[in-house]
Amino acid sequence: MNNGATRNRTSQDGMRTIQECNLRLEEDQFNYDALYYRGKLKRKNSNTEGAIADFTEAIRFRDDFTRAFFARAGARFEQRQLLRAAADFFKGLFCLVVDILPTTG
């Protein structure tokens, strides 16, 4: 993938900036995708604390949000919060496994 394609990558909802995420959150304060993408943007801009807060809020609204658990694990790892990072990683892994297991009935 070339650098131009990487730079122009957007979320599924077209959110590319923190301001766009904020607009989505003004429309729907429970928009866990907007919180997740805003957290990713904050982390990319070295605002790890803000990123963790957004990932935590996204998980509060959707407790099986695998990507948010993994993202928060990465942010916590950057802060050397190793036990909390490991816990988030395993919660994300659990959500992933539960999501792919076939349902009975």
C-alpha distances in whole Angstrom, upper triangle without the diagonal:
4,7,8,6,7,10,11,11,15,17,18,21,19,20,18,21,24,26,25,25,29,30,29,31,34,34,34,34,33,30,28,25,25,27,24,21,23,24,20,20,23,22,19,22,24,26,26,30,29,26,28,31,28,27,31,32,29,31,34,33,32,33,30,27,25,22,24,26,23,22,26,26,23,25,28,27,26,29,31,32,32,34,33,29,30,32,29,27,30,31,27,27,31,29,27,29,32,29,29,32,34,37,40,43
4,6,6,7,9,10,11,15,18,20,22,20,20,18,21,24,26,25,25,29,30,29,31,34,34,34,35,34,31,30,26,26,27,25,22,24,24,21,20,23,22,19,21,23,26,27,30,29,26,29,32,29,28,32,33,31,32,36,35,34,35,33,29,28,24,26,28,25,24,27,28,24,26,29,28,26,30,32,33,33,36,35,31,32,34,32,30,33,33,30,30,34,32,30,33,35,32,32,36,38,40,44,46
4,5,5,6,9,10,14,17,19,21,19,19,16,18,21,23,22,23,26,27,27,29,32,32,33,33,33,29,28,25,24,25,23,20,21,22,18,17,20,19,16,18,20,23,24,27,26,24,27,29,27,27,30,31,29,31,34,34,33,34,32,29,27,24,25,27,24,22,25,26,23,24,27,26,24,28,30,31,32,34,33,30,31,33,30,29,32,33,29,30,34,32,30,33,35,33,33,37,39,41,45,47
4,5,5,6,9,12,16,18,20,17,17,14,16,20,21,20,22,25,25,25,28,30,30,31,32,32,28,28,24,23,25,23,20,21,22,19,17,21,20,17,18,21,24,25,28,27,25,28,30,27,27,31,31,29,31,34,33,33,34,33,29,28,24,26,28,26,24,27,28,25,25,29,29,27,30,32,34,34,37,35,32,33,35,32,31,34,34,30,32,35,33,31,34,36,33,34,37,39,41,45,47
4,6,5,6,10,13,15,17,14,15,13,16,19,21,20,21,24,24,24,26,29,29,29,30,30,26,25,22,21,23,21,18,20,21,18,17,20,20,17,19,22,24,25,28,26,24,27,28,26,25,29,29,27,29,32,31,30,32,30,26,25,22,23,26,24,22,25,26,23,24,28,28,26,29,31,33,33,35,33,30,32,33,30,28,31,31,28,29,32,30,28,31,33,30,30,34,36,38,42,44
4,6,5,9,12,14,17,14,14,12,14,17,20,18,19,22,23,23,25,28,28,28,28,28,25,23,20,20,21,18,15,17,18,14,14,17,16,13,16,18,20,21,24,23,20,23,25,23,22,26,27,24,26,30,29,28,29,28,24,23,19,21,23,20,18,22,23,20,21,24,24,22,25,28,29,29,32,30,26,28,30,27,25,28,29,25,26,29,28,26,29,31,28,29,32,35,37,40,43
4,6,9,12,15,16,13,13,10,12,15,17,16,17,20,21,21,23,26,26,27,27,27,24,23,20,19,20,18,15,16,17,14,12,15,15,12,14,17,19,20,23,22,20,23,25,22,22,26,26,24,27,30,29,28,30,29,25,24,20,21,24,22,19,22,24,21,21,25,25,23,25,28,29,30,32,30,27,30,31,28,27,30,30,27,28,31,30,28,31,33,31,31,35,37,39,43,45
4,6,10,12,14,10,11,8,11,14,16,14,16,19,19,19,22,24,24,25,26,26,22,22,18,17,19,18,14,16,17,15,13,17,17,14,16,19,21,22,25,23,20,24,25,22,22,26,26,24,26,29,28,27,29,28,24,24,20,21,25,23,20,23,25,23,23,26,27,25,28,30,31,32,34,32,29,31,32,29,28,31,31,27,29,32,29,28,31,33,30,30,34,36,38,42,43
4,7,9,11,9,9,8,11,14,16,14,15,18,19,18,20,23,23,23,24,24,20,19,15,15,17,15,12,14,15,12,12,15,16,13,16,19,20,21,23,21,19,21,23,20,20,23,23,21,23,26,25,24,26,25,21,20,17,18,21,19,17,20,22,20,20,24,24,23,26,28,29,30,31,29,26,28,29,26,25,28,27,24,25,28,26,24,27,29,26,27,30,32,34,38,40
4,7,8,5,6,5,9,12,13,11,11,15,15,14,17,19,19,19,20,20,16,16,12,12,14,12,9,11,13,11,11,14,15,13,16,19,19,20,22,20,17,20,21,18,18,21,21,18,21,24,22,21,24,23,19,19,16,16,20,19,16,19,22,20,20,24,24,23,26,28,29,29,31,28,26,28,28,25,24,27,26,23,25,27,24,23,27,28,25,26,29,31,33,36,38
4,5,5,5,7,10,12,13,11,10,14,14,12,14,17,17,17,18,17,13,12,9,9,11,10,7,10,12,10,11,14,15,14,16,19,19,19,21,19,16,18,19,15,15,19,18,15,18,20,19,18,20,19,15,16,13,14,17,17,15,17,20,19,19,22,23,23,25,28,27,28,29,26,24,26,26,22,22,25,23,20,22,24,21,20,24,24,21,23,27,28,29,33,35
4,6,7,10,13,15,16,13,12,16,15,13,15,18,17,16,18,17,13,13,9,10,13,12,10,13,15,13,14,18,18,18,20,23,22,22,24,21,19,21,21,18,17,20,19,16,18,21,18,17,20,18,15,16,13,15,18,18,17,19,22,21,22,25,26,26,28,30,30,30,31,28,26,27,27,23,23,25,24,20,22,24,21,19,23,23,20,21,25,26,27,31,32
4,6,9,12,13,13,10,10,13,12,9,12,15,13,13,15,15,11,12,8,8,12,12,10,12,15,14,14,17,19,19,20,23,22,23,24,21,19,21,21,17,17,20,19,16,18,20,18,17,21,20,17,18,16,16,20,20,18,21,24,23,23,26,28,27,29,32,31,32,33,30,28,29,29,25,25,27,25,22,25,26,23,22,26,25,22,24,27,29,29,33,34
4,6,9,12,12,8,9,13,12,10,14,16,15,16,17,17,14,14,11,10,13,13,10,12,15,14,13,17,18,17,19,22,22,23,24,21,19,22,22,18,19,22,20,18,21,23,21,20,23,23,19,20,17,18,22,21,19,22,25,23,23,27,28,27,29,32,32,33,34,31,29,31,31,27,27,29,28,24,27,29,25,25,28,28,25,27,30,32,32,36,37
4,6,8,9,6,6,10,10,9,11,14,14,14,15,16,12,13,10,8,11,11,7,9,12,11,10,13,15,14,16,19,18,19,21,17,16,19,19,15,16,19,18,16,19,21,19,19,22,22,18,19,16,16,20,20,17,19,22,21,20,24,26,24,26,29,29,30,31,28,26,29,29,25,25,28,26,23,26,28,25,24,28,28,26,27,31,32,33,37,38
4,7,8,7,8,11,12,12,14,16,17,17,18,19,15,15,12,10,12,12,8,9,12,10,8,12,14,12,13,16,16,18,20,17,15,19,19,16,17,20,19,18,21,23,22,22,24,24,20,21,17,17,21,20,17,19,22,20,20,23,25,23,25,28,28,30,31,28,26,29,29,25,26,29,27,24,27,29,27,26,30,30,28,29,33,35,36,39,41
4,5,5,6,9,10,11,13,14,16,17,17,18,15,16,13,10,12,12,9,7,11,10,7,10,12,11,11,15,14,16,18,15,14,17,17,14,16,19,18,17,21,22,21,22,25,25,21,22,19,18,21,21,17,19,22,20,19,22,24,22,24,27,27,29,31,28,26,29,29,25,26,29,28,25,28,30,28,27,31,32,29,31,35,37,38,41,43
4,5,5,6,9,10,10,12,14,15,14,16,14,14,12,9,10,11,8,5,9,9,7,8,11,11,10,13,12,14,15,12,11,15,14,11,14,17,16,15,19,20,19,20,23,24,20,21,18,17,20,20,17,17,21,19,17,20,23,21,22,25,25,27,29,26,24,27,27,24,25,28,26,24,27,29,27,27,31,31,29,31,35,37,38,41,43
4,5,5,6,9,10,10,13,14,14,16,14,15,14,10,12,13,11,9,12,13,10,11,15,15,14,17,15,18,18,14,15,18,17,14,17,19,17,17,21,22,21,22,25,26,23,24,21,20,23,23,20,21,24,23,21,24,26,25,25,29,29,31,32,29,28,31,31,27,28,31,30,27,31,32,30,30,34,34,32,34,37,39,40,43,45
4,5,5,6,9,10,11,12,13,15,12,14,12,8,11,12,10,9,12,13,11,13,16,16,16,19,17,19,20,16,16,19,18,15,17,19,17,16,20,21,20,21,24,24,21,23,20,19,22,23,20,21,24,23,22,25,27,26,27,30,30,32,33,30,28,31,31,27,28,31,29,26,29,31,28,28,32,32,29,32,35,37,37,41,42
4,5,5,6,9,10,10,11,12,9,10,9,5,7,9,7,6,10,11,10,11,14,15,15,17,16,17,17,14,13,16,14,11,13,16,14,13,16,17,16,17,20,21,18,19,17,15,19,20,17,18,21,21,19,22,24,23,24,28,27,29,30,26,25,28,27,24,25,27,25,23,26,28,25,25,29,29,26,29,32,34,34,38,39
4,5,5,6,9,10,9,12,10,12,11,8,8,11,10,8,11,13,12,12,16,16,16,18,16,18,17,13,14,16,14,11,14,16,14,14,17,18,16,18,21,23,20,22,20,17,21,22,19,19,23,23,21,23,26,25,25,28,28,30,31,27,26,29,29,25,27,29,27,25,29,30,27,28,31,31,29,32,35,37,37,40,41
4,5,5,6,9,10,12,11,13,12,9,11,14,12,11,14,16,15,16,19,19,19,22,19,21,21,17,17,20,18,15,17,19,16,16,20,20,18,20,23,24,21,24,22,20,24,25,22,22,26,26,24,27,29,28,29,32,31,33,34,31,30,32,32,28,30,32,29,27,31,32,29,29,33,32,30,33,36,37,37,40,41
4,5,5,6,8,10,7,10,9,6,9,12,11,10,14,15,15,16,19,20,20,22,20,21,21,17,17,19,17,14,16,18,15,13,17,17,15,17,20,21,18,21,19,18,21,23,20,21,25,25,23,26,28,28,28,31,30,32,33,29,28,31,30,26,27,30,27,25,28,29,26,26,30,29,27,29,32,34,33,37,38
4,5,5,5,7,6,9,9,7,8,11,11,10,13,15,15,15,18,20,20,21,19,20,19,15,15,17,14,11,14,15,12,11,15,15,13,15,18,20,17,20,19,17,20,22,19,19,23,24,22,24,27,26,27,30,28,30,31,27,26,29,28,24,26,28,25,24,27,28,25,26,29,28,26,29,32,34,33,37,38
4,6,6,9,9,12,13,10,11,15,15,13,16,18,18,18,21,22,22,24,21,22,21,18,18,20,17,15,17,18,15,15,18,18,16,18,22,23,21,24,22,20,24,25,23,23,27,27,25,27,30,30,30,33,31,34,34,30,30,33,31,28,30,32,29,27,31,31,28,30,33,32,30,33,36,37,36,39,40
4,7,9,9,12,13,11,13,16,15,15,18,20,19,20,23,24,24,26,24,25,24,20,20,22,20,17,19,20,16,16,19,18,16,18,21,23,21,24,23,21,24,26,24,24,28,29,27,29,32,32,32,35,33,35,36,32,31,34,32,29,31,32,29,28,31,31,28,29,32,31,29,32,34,35,35,38,38
4,5,6,9,11,9,11,14,14,14,16,19,19,20,22,24,24,26,23,24,23,19,19,20,18,15,16,17,13,12,16,15,12,14,18,19,18,21,20,18,21,24,22,22,26,26,25,27,30,30,30,33,31,33,33,29,29,31,29,26,28,29,26,25,28,28,25,26,29,28,26,29,31,32,31,34,35
4,6,8,11,9,9,12,14,13,15,17,18,18,20,22,23,24,21,21,20,17,17,17,14,12,14,14,10,10,13,12,10,13,16,18,17,20,19,17,20,22,20,20,23,25,23,24,28,28,27,30,28,30,30,26,26,29,27,24,26,27,24,23,27,27,24,25,29,27,25,29,31,32,32,35,35
4,6,9,9,8,11,13,13,14,17,18,18,20,23,23,24,22,21,20,17,16,17,14,11,12,12,9,8,11,9,7,9,13,15,13,17,17,14,17,20,19,18,22,23,22,23,26,27,27,29,27,29,28,24,24,26,24,21,23,25,21,20,24,23,20,22,25,23,22,25,27,29,28,31,32
4,5,5,7,9,10,11,13,15,16,17,19,20,21,23,20,20,20,17,15,16,14,11,12,13,10,8,11,11,8,10,13,14,12,15,14,13,16,18,17,17,21,22,21,23,25,26,26,29,27,28,28,25,24,26,24,21,22,24,21,19,23,23,19,21,24,23,21,24,26,28,27,30,31
4,5,5,6,9,10,10,12,14,15,16,18,20,21,19,18,17,15,13,13,12,9,9,10,8,4,7,9,6,7,10,11,9,12,11,9,12,15,13,14,17,18,17,19,22,23,23,25,24,25,25,21,20,22,20,17,19,20,17,16,19,19,16,17,21,20,18,21,24,25,25,29,30
4,5,5,6,8,10,11,12,14,15,16,18,20,18,18,18,15,13,14,14,10,10,12,10,7,10,12,10,10,13,13,9,12,10,9,13,14,13,14,17,18,17,20,22,22,23,26,24,25,26,22,21,23,22,18,19,21,18,16,19,20,17,17,21,20,18,20,23,25,26,29,31
4,5,5,6,8,10,10,12,14,15,16,18,16,17,17,14,12,14,13,9,10,13,11,8,12,13,12,12,15,16,13,15,13,11,15,16,14,15,18,18,17,20,22,22,23,26,25,26,27,23,22,24,23,20,21,23,21,19,22,23,20,21,24,24,22,24,27,29,29,33,34
4,6,5,6,9,10,10,12,14,15,16,14,14,14,10,9,10,9,5,7,9,7,6,9,11,10,11,14,15,11,14,12,9,13,14,12,12,16,16,15,17,20,20,20,23,21,23,24,20,19,22,21,17,19,21,19,17,20,21,19,20,23,23,21,24,27,29,29,33,35
4,5,5,6,9,10,11,12,14,15,14,13,13,11,8,10,10,6,6,9,9,6,9,11,11,11,13,13,9,11,8,6,10,11,8,10,13,13,12,15,17,17,18,21,20,21,22,18,17,19,18,15,16,18,16,14,17,19,16,17,21,21,19,21,24,27,27,31,33
4,5,5,6,9,10,10,12,14,13,13,15,12,9,12,12,9,9,12,12,10,13,15,14,14,16,16,13,13,10,9,13,13,10,12,15,14,14,17,19,18,20,22,22,23,24,21,19,22,21,18,18,21,19,17,20,22,19,19,23,23,21,23,27,29,30,33,35
4,5,5,6,9,10,11,12,11,11,12,9,7,10,10,7,9,12,11,10,13,15,15,16,18,18,15,16,13,11,14,15,12,12,16,15,13,16,19,18,19,22,21,23,24,21,19,22,22,19,20,23,21,19,22,24,22,22,26,26,24,27,30,32,33,36,38
4,5,5,6,9,10,11,9,8,9,7,4,7,8,5,6,9,10,9,12,14,14,15,16,17,13,14,11,9,12,12,8,9,12,12,10,13,15,14,15,18,17,19,21,17,16,19,19,15,17,20,18,16,20,22,20,20,24,24,23,25,28,31,32,35,38
4,5,5,6,9,10,9,9,11,10,6,9,11,9,8,12,13,12,14,17,17,17,18,18,14,14,10,9,12,11,8,9,12,10,9,13,14,13,15,18,18,19,21,18,16,19,19,16,16,20,19,16,19,21,20,19,23,24,23,25,28,31,32,35,38
4,5,5,6,9,9,10,12,10,8,11,12,10,11,15,15,14,17,19,19,20,21,21,17,18,14,13,16,15,11,13,15,13,12,15,17,15,17,20,20,22,24,21,19,22,23,19,20,23,22,20,23,25,23,23,27,28,26,28,31,34,35,39,41
4,5,5,6,5,7,9,6,5,9,10,9,10,13,14,14,16,18,19,20,21,22,18,19,15,13,16,15,11,12,15,13,10,13,15,13,14,18,18,20,22,19,18,21,22,19,20,23,22,20,23,26,24,24,28,29,28,30,33,36,37,40,42
4,5,5,5,5,8,8,5,8,11,10,10,13,15,15,16,19,20,20,21,21,18,17,14,12,14,13,9,10,12,10,7,11,12,10,11,15,15,17,19,17,15,18,19,16,17,21,20,18,21,24,22,23,26,27,26,28,31,34,36,39,42
4,5,7,8,12,11,9,12,14,13,13,17,18,17,19,22,23,23,24,23,20,19,16,15,17,15,11,13,14,12,10,14,14,12,14,17,18,20,22,20,18,21,22,19,19,23,23,20,23,26,25,24,28,29,28,29,33,36,37,41,43
4,6,8,11,10,9,13,14,14,15,18,19,19,21,23,24,25,26,26,22,22,19,17,19,18,14,15,17,14,12,15,16,13,14,18,19,21,24,22,20,23,24,22,22,26,25,23,26,29,28,27,31,32,31,33,36,39,40,44,46
4,6,9,9,9,11,13,14,15,17,19,19,21,23,24,25,25,26,23,22,19,17,18,17,14,14,15,12,10,12,13,10,11,14,16,18,21,19,17,21,22,20,20,24,24,23,25,28,27,27,31,32,31,33,36,39,40,44,47
4,6,5,6,9,10,11,12,14,16,17,18,20,22,23,23,24,21,21,18,16,17,17,13,12,15,13,9,12,14,11,11,15,15,18,20,18,17,20,21,19,20,24,23,22,25,27,26,27,30,31,30,33,35,38,39,43,45
4,5,5,6,9,10,10,12,14,15,16,18,20,21,21,22,19,19,16,14,14,14,11,9,11,10,6,8,10,8,8,11,12,14,17,14,13,17,17,15,17,20,20,19,22,24,23,24,27,28,28,30,33,36,37,40,43
4,5,5,6,9,10,11,12,14,15,17,19,20,20,22,19,19,17,14,15,15,12,10,12,12,8,9,12,10,9,12,12,15,17,14,14,17,17,15,18,21,20,19,23,24,24,25,28,29,29,31,33,37,37,41,43
4,5,5,6,9,10,11,12,14,15,17,18,19,21,18,19,17,13,15,16,12,11,14,13,10,11,15,13,12,16,15,18,19,16,16,19,19,17,19,22,21,20,23,25,23,25,28,29,28,31,33,36,37,40,42
4,5,5,6,8,10,11,12,14,16,16,17,18,15,15,13,10,12,12,9,8,11,10,7,10,13,11,12,15,14,17,18,15,14,17,17,14,16,19,18,17,20,22,20,21,25,26,25,27,30,33,34,37,39
4,5,5,6,9,10,10,12,14,15,15,16,14,14,13,9,10,11,8,6,9,9,7,7,11,11,10,13,12,14,15,11,11,14,14,11,14,16,15,15,18,20,19,20,23,24,23,26,28,31,32,35,38
4,6,5,6,9,10,10,13,14,15,17,15,16,15,11,12,14,11,9,12,13,10,11,15,14,13,16,14,17,17,14,14,17,16,14,16,19,17,17,20,21,20,22,25,25,25,28,30,33,33,36,38
4,5,5,6,9,10,11,12,13,15,12,14,12,9,11,13,10,9,13,13,11,13,16,16,16,19,17,19,20,16,15,18,17,14,17,19,17,16,20,21,19,20,24,24,23,26,28,31,31,34,36
4,5,5,6,9,10,10,11,12,9,11,9,5,7,9,7,6,10,11,9,11,14,15,15,17,15,17,17,13,13,15,14,11,13,15,13,12,16,17,15,17,20,20,19,22,25,28,28,31,34
4,5,5,6,9,10,10,12,10,12,12,8,8,11,10,7,11,13,11,11,15,16,15,17,15,17,16,12,13,15,13,10,13,15,13,13,16,17,15,17,21,20,20,23,25,28,28,31,33
4,5,5,7,9,10,12,11,13,13,9,11,14,13,11,14,16,14,15,18,19,19,21,18,20,20,16,16,19,17,14,17,18,15,15,19,19,17,19,22,21,21,24,26,29,28,31,33
4,5,5,6,8,10,8,10,10,7,9,12,11,10,14,15,14,16,19,20,20,22,20,21,21,17,16,19,17,13,16,17,14,13,17,17,14,16,20,19,18,21,23,26,25,29,31
4,5,5,5,7,6,9,9,7,7,11,11,10,12,15,14,15,18,19,19,21,18,19,18,15,15,16,14,11,13,14,11,10,14,14,12,14,17,16,16,19,21,23,23,26,28
4,6,6,9,9,12,13,10,11,15,14,13,15,18,17,17,20,22,21,23,20,21,20,16,17,19,16,13,16,17,13,14,17,16,14,17,20,18,18,22,23,25,25,28,29
4,6,9,9,12,13,11,12,16,16,15,18,20,19,20,23,24,24,26,23,24,23,20,20,21,19,16,18,19,15,15,18,18,15,17,20,18,17,21,23,24,24,26,28
4,6,6,9,11,9,11,14,14,14,16,19,19,19,22,24,24,25,23,23,22,19,19,20,17,14,16,16,13,12,15,14,11,14,16,15,13,17,19,21,20,23,25
4,6,8,11,9,9,13,14,13,15,18,18,18,21,23,23,24,21,21,20,16,17,17,14,12,14,13,10,10,13,11,9,12,14,12,12,16,17,20,19,22,24
4,6,9,9,8,11,13,13,14,17,18,18,20,23,23,24,22,21,20,17,16,16,14,11,12,12,9,8,10,9,6,8,11,9,9,12,14,16,16,19,22
4,6,6,7,9,10,11,13,15,16,17,18,20,21,23,20,20,20,17,15,16,14,11,12,12,9,7,10,11,7,9,12,12,10,14,16,18,19,22,24
4,5,5,6,9,10,11,13,14,15,17,19,20,21,19,18,18,15,14,14,13,9,9,10,8,5,7,8,6,6,10,10,9,12,14,17,18,22,25
4,5,5,6,8,10,11,12,14,15,17,19,20,18,18,18,16,13,14,14,10,10,12,10,7,10,12,9,9,13,14,12,14,17,20,22,25,28
4,5,5,6,8,10,10,12,14,15,17,18,16,17,17,14,12,14,13,9,10,12,10,8,11,13,11,12,15,16,15,17,20,23,24,27,30
4,6,5,6,9,10,10,12,14,15,16,14,14,14,11,9,10,9,5,6,8,7,5,9,10,9,10,13,14,14,16,19,22,23,26,29
4,5,5,6,9,10,10,13,14,15,14,13,14,11,9,10,10,6,5,9,8,6,8,11,10,10,13,15,15,17,19,22,24,27,30
4,5,5,6,9,10,11,13,14,13,14,15,12,9,12,12,9,9,12,12,9,12,15,14,14,17,18,18,20,22,26,27,30,33
4,5,5,6,8,10,11,12,11,12,12,9,7,10,10,7,8,12,11,10,13,15,14,15,18,19,19,21,24,27,28,31,34
4,5,5,6,9,10,10,9,9,9,7,4,7,8,5,6,9,10,9,11,13,14,14,17,19,19,21,23,26,28,31,34
4,5,5,6,9,10,10,10,12,10,7,9,11,9,8,12,13,11,13,16,16,16,19,21,21,22,25,28,30,34,37
4,5,5,7,9,9,10,12,10,8,11,13,10,11,15,15,14,16,19,19,19,22,24,23,25,28,31,32,36,39
4,5,5,6,5,7,9,7,5,9,10,9,10,13,14,14,16,18,19,20,22,24,24,26,28,32,33,36,39
4,5,5,6,6,9,8,5,8,11,10,10,13,15,14,16,19,19,20,22,24,25,26,28,32,33,37,40
4,5,8,9,12,11,9,12,14,13,13,17,18,17,19,22,22,23,25,27,27,29,31,35,36,40,43
4,5,8,11,10,9,12,14,14,15,18,19,19,21,23,24,24,27,28,29,31,33,36,38,41,44
4,5,9,9,8,11,13,13,14,17,18,19,20,22,23,24,26,28,29,31,32,36,37,40,44
4,6,6,6,9,10,11,12,14,15,16,18,20,21,22,24,26,27,29,30,34,35,38,41
4,6,5,6,9,10,10,12,14,15,16,18,20,21,22,24,25,27,28,32,33,36,40
4,5,5,6,9,10,11,12,14,15,16,18,20,21,22,24,26,27,31,32,34,37
4,5,5,6,9,10,10,12,14,15,17,18,20,21,22,25,26,29,30,33,36
4,5,5,6,9,10,11,12,14,15,16,18,20,21,23,24,28,29,32,35
4,5,5,6,9,10,10,12,14,15,16,18,20,21,22,26,27,30,34
4,5,5,6,9,10,10,12,14,15,16,18,20,21,25,26,28,31
4,5,5,6,8,10,11,12,14,15,16,19,20,24,24,28,30
4,5,5,6,9,10,11,12,14,15,17,18,22,24,27,30
4,5,5,6,9,10,10,12,14,15,16,20,21,24,27
4,5,5,6,9,10,11,12,14,15,19,20,23,26
4,5,5,6,9,10,10,13,14,18,19,22,25
4,5,5,6,9,10,11,12,16,18,21,24
4,5,5,6,8,10,11,14,15,18,21
4,6,5,6,9,10,13,14,17,20
4,6,5,6,9,12,14,17,20
4,5,5,6,10,12,15,18
4,6,5,8,9,12,16
4,6,8,9,13,16
4,6,9,12,16
4,6,9,13
4,7,10
4,7
4
